[in-house]
């Protein structure tokens, strides 16, 4: 397998080897891949992999919005979305 790495990634790998913690670039890459594997086991459905976790993603986003910001959201937003987004006429 042949891969291309950015200069920044190459520099990072070289620094890790130079530190003495790792014996080779291969060892650094294997460690990184192992950490990735462990992280994916902990969160098998990430937000980026489809609609299965869409509701949870929206829930996480909503929790990050302050109550004062929620108060500024129009009560008729879903009914008049075109009005608020594009300036179309309001539905009654």
C-alpha positions as CSV (number, residue, x, y, z in Angstrom):
1,X,0.0,0.0,0.0
2,X,1.2,3.5,-0.8
3,X,0.0,6.5,0.9
4,X,0.7,10.2,0.8
5,X,1.2,12.3,3.9
6,X,1.3,16.0,4.3
7,X,4.5,17.6,5.4
8,X,2.9,18.4,8.8
9,X,2.1,14.7,9.4
10,X,5.5,13.6,8.3
11,X,7.1,16.1,10.7
12,X,4.8,14.9,13.5
13,X,5.8,11.3,12.9
14,X,9.5,12.2,12.7
15,X,9.2,14.1,16.0
16,X,7.7,11.0,17.7
17,X,10.4,8.8,16.4
18,X,13.1,11.3,17.4
19,X,11.7,11.5,20.9
20,X,12.7,7.9,21.4
21,X,9.2,6.7,22.4
22,X,8.8,4.9,19.0
23,X,11.5,3.0,17.1
24,X,10.1,3.7,13.6
25,X,7.5,5.6,11.6
26,X,5.5,2.4,11.2
27,X,5.2,2.1,15.0
28,X,3.8,5.6,15.2
29,X,1.3,4.9,12.5
30,X,0.2,1.6,14.0
31,X,-0.3,3.3,17.4
32,X,-2.5,6.0,15.7
33,X,-4.5,3.4,13.9
34,X,-5.0,1.4,17.1
35,X,-6.3,4.6,18.9
36,X,-8.6,5.2,16.0
37,X,-9.9,1.6,16.2
38,X,-10.6,2.1,20.0
39,X,-12.4,5.3,19.5
40,X,-14.6,3.8,16.8
41,X,-15.5,1.0,19.1
42,X,-16.6,3.5,21.8
43,X,-18.8,5.4,19.3
44,X,-19.8,3.1,16.5
45,X,-22.3,5.5,15.0
46,X,-20.7,8.8,14.5
47,X,-22.5,11.9,13.3
48,X,-20.8,11.7,10.0
49,X,-22.0,8.2,9.0
50,X,-25.6,8.7,8.2
51,X,-29.1,9.3,9.3
52,X,-29.1,6.6,12.0
53,X,-27.8,9.1,14.5
54,X,-29.3,12.3,13.1
55,X,-31.8,12.8,16.0
56,X,-28.9,12.4,18.5
57,X,-26.8,14.9,16.5
58,X,-29.7,17.5,16.5
59,X,-30.2,16.8,20.2
60,X,-26.5,17.5,20.9
61,X,-26.7,20.7,18.9
62,X,-29.9,21.9,20.7
63,X,-28.3,21.3,24.1
64,X,-25.5,23.8,23.1
65,X,-28.0,26.6,22.4
66,X,-28.7,28.9,25.3
67,X,-32.3,29.4,26.5
68,X,-32.1,33.1,25.6
69,X,-31.2,32.1,22.0
70,X,-34.1,29.7,21.9
71,X,-36.5,32.5,23.0
72,X,-35.6,34.4,19.8
73,X,-36.7,31.5,17.5
74,X,-40.1,32.4,16.0
75,X,-43.0,30.2,17.3
76,X,-44.2,29.8,13.7
77,X,-40.8,28.8,12.2
78,X,-41.8,25.4,10.9
79,X,-45.0,26.8,9.4
80,X,-43.3,29.9,7.8
81,X,-39.9,28.5,7.0
82,X,-39.9,30.0,3.5
83,X,-40.7,33.4,4.9
84,X,-37.9,33.3,7.4
85,X,-35.3,31.8,5.0
86,X,-36.2,33.4,1.7
87,X,-38.5,36.3,2.5
88,X,-41.6,34.7,1.0
89,X,-45.1,35.6,2.2
90,X,-46.1,34.4,5.7
91,X,-48.7,31.6,6.0
92,X,-51.5,32.3,8.5
